[in-house]
Amino acid sequence: PSLEVLRTDASSAHIMAGYEAAAARGAGVIVGPMTRNGVTALAASGRVRSLTLALNAPEQLVAMPEKLYVFGLSIDAEARQVARSAYADHLRDAVVVQSVSALSKRASRAFAEEWFALGGRISDTAEFDPQTDLRRLHQKLAKSAADLVFLAADPDQARAVRPYLNNQIPVFATSQINNGRVDRVANVDLNGIRFIEMPWLAQPDNLTAMIYPRPDSLAPELQRFYALGIDACRIANEFLNRRVRVSLEGVTGTLTLKSTGYVEREGMQSVFRDGSAVAIESR
């Protein structure tokens, strides 16, 4: 199929103008927008006329209008998957340790909502920044009887705080913790942390991932967007062929289009081992 790229800035008005121009020209499928505010504006606009695959989630979970579907690399969804996985492992009492960033707080909130819904407990929550006395955190966690720590932090923040966590308690996280770089020295403190990752990064010899060329010149943090593009293209192709019951083994995870209009992405259970992210083999 032919492809046209419409460039916009990040403003909702500009995004909507680009969207409406594409729809007016008779686009079979529109892919985008990619910002949360853009998806929010589109979902609330009442002007979705073409089959559309948005590449992010709206700022609030709302019912999608007809013909609008949502797919993205949501940290919130990963945090919820972590909660379900830990609960399935018969863990019940969690400690949440988060950095002060907005993304970390979002991940922690999503984890807590899912964890409570499952029946789990959160016995303590700790927030840290570069000025935090991590020795006090260590003293508090050393006395904890929790079953797990949910750590919401980026790689640098995680490296700083990990030595101060209770090493007797398993640590879980989202892909926020992984920058995609293999480094046995820099990542030594991350070893053993379990997290959700896409097959493209955690299992590059995965049969689905091996089908596609891998642009090794791309920086590791950009590989995620490349993988998102692969799966978005596959879903868009399903839409072009009027197949809107999507169920795919994608390079970003197992993808299922739900009746709510959201594409559910089940990421791969992974762990840091020898400084790199690797898939945990299925039991």
C-alpha positions as CSV (number, residue, x, y, z in Angstrom):
1,P,0.0,0.0,0.0
2,S,1.1,3.6,-0.6
3,L,2.3,5.6,2.4
4,E,2.1,9.3,3.0
5,V,3.8,10.9,6.0
6,L,2.3,14.1,7.5
7,R,4.6,16.0,9.8
8,T,3.1,17.9,12.7
9,D,4.4,19.6,15.8
10,A,3.2,18.5,19.3
11,S,0.3,20.9,19.6
12,S,-3.2,19.3,19.6
13,A,-4.4,21.9,17.0
14,H,-1.7,21.0,14.5
15,I,-2.1,17.3,15.1
16,M,-5.9,17.6,14.5
17,A,-5.3,19.6,11.3
18,G,-3.0,17.0,9.9
19,Y,-5.4,14.2,10.9
20,E,-8.3,15.9,9.2
21,A,-6.3,16.6,6.0
22,A,-5.4,12.9,5.8
23,A,-9.0,11.8,6.3
24,A,-10.2,14.3,3.7
25,R,-7.8,12.8,1.2
26,G,-9.4,9.4,1.7
27,A,-6.7,7.6,3.8
28,G,-7.6,3.9,4.2
29,V,-5.9,3.8,7.6
30,I,-4.3,6.7,9.6
31,V,-1.5,5.8,12.0
32,G,-0.9,8.3,14.8
33,P,-0.8,10.6,16.6
34,M,2.0,9.6,18.9
35,T,1.6,12.0,21.9
36,R,-0.7,11.4,24.8
37,N,-2.2,14.9,24.4
38,G,-2.7,14.3,20.7
39,V,-4.5,11.0,21.2
40,T,-6.6,12.6,24.0
41,A,-7.7,15.4,21.6
42,L,-8.5,13.0,18.8
43,A,-10.6,10.7,21.1
44,A,-12.6,13.7,22.3
45,S,-13.0,15.4,19.0
46,G,-15.9,13.5,17.6
47,R,-14.2,13.7,14.2
48,V,-12.8,10.2,13.7
49,R,-13.9,9.2,10.2
50,S,-11.2,6.8,9.0
51,L,-9.8,3.6,10.6
52,T,-7.2,5.0,12.9
53,L,-4.4,3.4,15.0
54,A,-3.1,5.9,17.6
55,L,0.4,5.2,18.9
56,N,-0.1,6.2,22.5
57,A,-2.8,6.0,25.2
58,P,-5.0,9.0,26.1
59,E,-4.3,10.8,29.3
60,Q,-7.3,9.2,30.9
61,L,-8.6,5.7,30.2
62,V,-11.8,6.4,28.2
63,A,-14.0,4.4,25.8
64,M,-12.6,4.8,22.2
65,P,-15.0,6.2,19.6
66,E,-15.8,4.0,16.6
67,K,-12.9,3.5,14.2
68,L,-10.3,4.7,16.7
69,Y,-7.9,2.1,18.2
70,V,-5.0,2.6,20.6
71,F,-1.6,0.9,20.6
72,G,1.6,1.9,22.3
73,L,4.4,1.1,24.7
74,S,2.5,2.0,27.9
75,I,4.5,1.9,31.1
76,D,1.2,1.8,33.0
77,A,0.2,-1.4,31.2
78,E,3.6,-3.0,32.0
79,A,3.3,-2.1,35.7
80,R,-0.1,-3.8,35.7
81,Q,1.4,-6.8,34.1
82,V,4.2,-6.9,36.7
83,A,1.5,-6.9,39.4
84,R,-0.4,-9.8,37.8
85,S,2.9,-11.8,37.4
86,A,4.0,-11.3,41.0
87,Y,0.6,-12.2,42.3
88,A,0.6,-15.3,40.2
89,D,3.9,-16.2,41.9
90,H,2.0,-16.2,45.2
91,L,3.6,-12.9,46.4
92,R,1.2,-10.8,48.4
93,D,3.0,-8.0,50.3
94,A,4.8,-5.3,48.3
95,V,7.1,-2.3,49.0
96,V,7.1,0.4,46.3
97,V,10.3,2.4,45.8
98,Q,10.0,5.2,43.2
99,S,12.0,8.1,41.9
100,V,10.4,11.5,41.9
101,S,9.9,11.6,38.1
102,A,6.4,11.8,36.7
103,L,6.9,8.6,34.7
104,S,8.0,6.7,37.8
105,K,5.0,7.9,39.8
106,R,2.7,6.8,36.9
107,A,4.2,3.4,36.9
108,S,3.9,3.1,40.7
109,R,0.3,4.2,40.6
110,A,-0.7,1.7,37.9
111,F,1.1,-1.1,39.8
112,A,-0.7,-0.2,43.1
113,E,-4.1,0.0,41.4
114,E,-3.7,-3.5,39.9
115,W,-2.1,-4.9,43.0
116,F,-4.9,-3.8,45.3
117,A,-7.5,-5.0,42.8
118,L,-5.9,-8.5,42.9
119,G,-6.0,-8.5,46.7
120,G,-2.3,-7.6,47.4
121,R,-1.0,-5.4,50.1
122,I,1.5,-2.5,50.0
123,S,3.3,-2.3,53.4
124,D,5.4,0.7,52.6
125,T,6.2,3.3,49.9
126,A,9.5,5.2,49.6
127,E,10.4,8.0,47.2
128,F,13.9,9.1,46.5
129,D,15.9,11.8,44.6
130,P,19.6,12.6,44.4
131,Q,19.5,14.2,47.9
132,T,17.8,11.3,49.6
133,D,19.8,9.6,52.4
134,L,19.6,6.1,51.0
135,R,21.1,4.6,54.1
136,R,17.9,5.3,55.9
137,L,16.0,3.6,53.2
138,H,18.3,0.6,53.6
139,Q,17.7,0.5,57.3
140,K,13.9,0.6,56.8
141,L,13.9,-2.1,54.2
142,A,16.2,-4.4,56.2
143,K,13.4,-4.8,58.7
144,S,10.7,-5.4,56.0
145,A,8.8,-8.6,55.8
146,A,7.5,-7.8,52.3
147,D,7.5,-10.4,49.5
148,L,8.8,-8.0,46.8
149,V,10.0,-4.6,45.9
150,F,8.4,-2.8,42.9
151,L,11.1,-0.4,41.7
152,A,10.0,2.5,39.5
153,A,13.1,4.3,38.2
154,D,15.2,4.8,35.1
155,P,18.5,2.9,34.7
156,D,20.7,5.5,36.4
157,Q,18.3,6.0,39.3
158,A,18.0,2.2,39.7
159,R,21.7,1.7,39.8
160,A,22.0,4.3,42.6
161,V,19.2,2.8,44.8
162,R,19.6,-0.9,44.2
163,P,22.5,-1.5,46.6
164,Y,20.3,0.0,49.4
165,L,17.4,-2.4,48.9
166,N,16.9,-5.5,50.9
167,N,18.7,-8.1,48.8
168,Q,16.6,-10.9,50.3
169,I,13.5,-9.5,48.6
170,P,13.0,-10.0,44.8
171,V,12.9,-6.7,42.9
172,F,10.4,-6.2,40.0
173,A,10.3,-3.3,37.5
174,T,9.0,-2.2,34.1
175,S,11.1,-1.6,30.9
176,Q,11.8,1.9,32.3
177,I,14.7,0.3,34.0
178,N,16.4,-0.9,30.8
179,N,18.1,1.4,28.3
180,G,18.9,-1.5,26.0
181,R,22.7,-1.2,26.5
182,V,24.7,-4.3,27.4
183,D,27.3,-3.3,30.0
184,R,28.5,-5.9,32.6
185,V,30.2,-3.3,34.7
186,A,27.6,-0.5,34.7
187,N,24.7,-2.8,35.0
188,V,26.1,-5.0,37.8
189,D,23.7,-3.6,40.4
190,L,20.8,-4.3,38.1
191,N,21.5,-8.1,37.9
192,G,18.6,-10.2,39.2
193,I,15.9,-7.5,38.7
194,R,12.9,-8.9,36.9
195,F,11.0,-6.7,34.5
196,I,8.8,-6.6,31.5
197,E,10.5,-6.1,28.1
198,M,9.7,-6.5,24.4
199,P,11.0,-9.6,22.6
200,W,12.8,-7.3,20.2
201,L,15.3,-6.4,23.0
202,A,15.0,-9.3,25.4
203,Q,15.0,-12.2,22.9
204,P,16.4,-11.0,19.5
205,D,16.6,-14.6,18.3
206,N,12.8,-14.9,18.8
207,L,11.3,-16.3,15.6
208,T,9.1,-13.3,15.1
209,A,11.9,-10.8,15.7
210,M,14.3,-12.6,13.4
211,I,12.0,-12.0,10.4
212,Y,12.8,-8.2,10.3
213,P,16.1,-6.5,9.6
214,R,17.7,-5.0,12.6
215,P,19.2,-1.5,12.1
216,D,22.2,-1.8,14.4
217,S,23.1,1.8,13.7
218,L,20.1,2.9,15.7
219,A,20.8,3.9,19.3
220,P,19.4,1.3,21.7
221,E,16.8,3.6,23.1
222,L,15.5,4.2,19.6
223,Q,15.2,0.4,18.9
224,R,11.9,0.5,20.9
225,F,10.4,2.9,18.4
226,Y,11.6,0.9,15.5
227,A,9.9,-2.2,17.0
228,L,6.7,-0.2,17.7
229,G,6.8,0.8,14.0
230,I,7.0,-2.9,12.9
231,D,4.0,-3.9,15.0
232,A,2.0,-0.8,14.1
233,C,2.6,-1.5,10.4
234,R,1.3,-5.1,10.9
235,I,-1.8,-3.9,12.7
236,A,-2.5,-1.2,10.1
237,N,-2.2,-3.9,7.4
238,E,-4.9,-5.9,9.2
239,F,-7.1,-2.8,9.2
240,L,-6.5,-2.2,5.5
241,N,-7.8,-5.7,4.9
242,R,-10.8,-5.0,7.1
243,R,-9.6,-7.4,9.8
244,V,-10.2,-5.7,13.1
245,R,-9.9,-8.7,15.3
246,V,-6.2,-8.5,15.8
247,S,-4.3,-11.2,17.6
248,L,-0.5,-11.2,16.8
249,E,2.8,-12.4,18.2
250,G,4.6,-9.1,17.7
251,V,8.1,-7.9,18.3
252,T,6.9,-5.7,21.1
253,G,4.9,-8.5,22.7
254,T,1.7,-10.5,22.3
255,L,-0.9,-8.2,20.9
256,T,-4.7,-8.5,21.3
257,L,-7.2,-6.0,20.2
258,K,-9.9,-5.7,22.9
259,S,-13.5,-4.7,22.5
260,T,-12.6,-1.4,24.3
261,G,-10.5,-0.3,21.3
262,Y,-7.2,-0.8,23.1
263,V,-4.5,-3.1,21.8
264,E,-3.4,-5.1,24.8
265,R,0.4,-5.7,24.8
266,E,1.7,-8.6,26.9
267,G,5.4,-8.0,27.2
268,M,8.1,-10.7,27.9
269,Q,9.1,-11.7,31.4
270,S,12.8,-10.7,31.6
271,V,15.7,-10.4,34.0
272,F,19.1,-8.6,34.1
273,R,21.8,-11.2,33.8
274,D,25.5,-10.4,33.3
275,G,24.6,-6.8,32.6
276,S,22.0,-7.4,29.9
277,A,18.3,-8.0,29.6
278,V,17.4,-11.6,28.8
279,A,14.0,-13.4,28.6
280,I,13.0,-15.7,31.4
281,E,12.3,-19.0,29.9
282,S,8.7,-20.1,30.3
283,R,8.1,-22.6,33.1
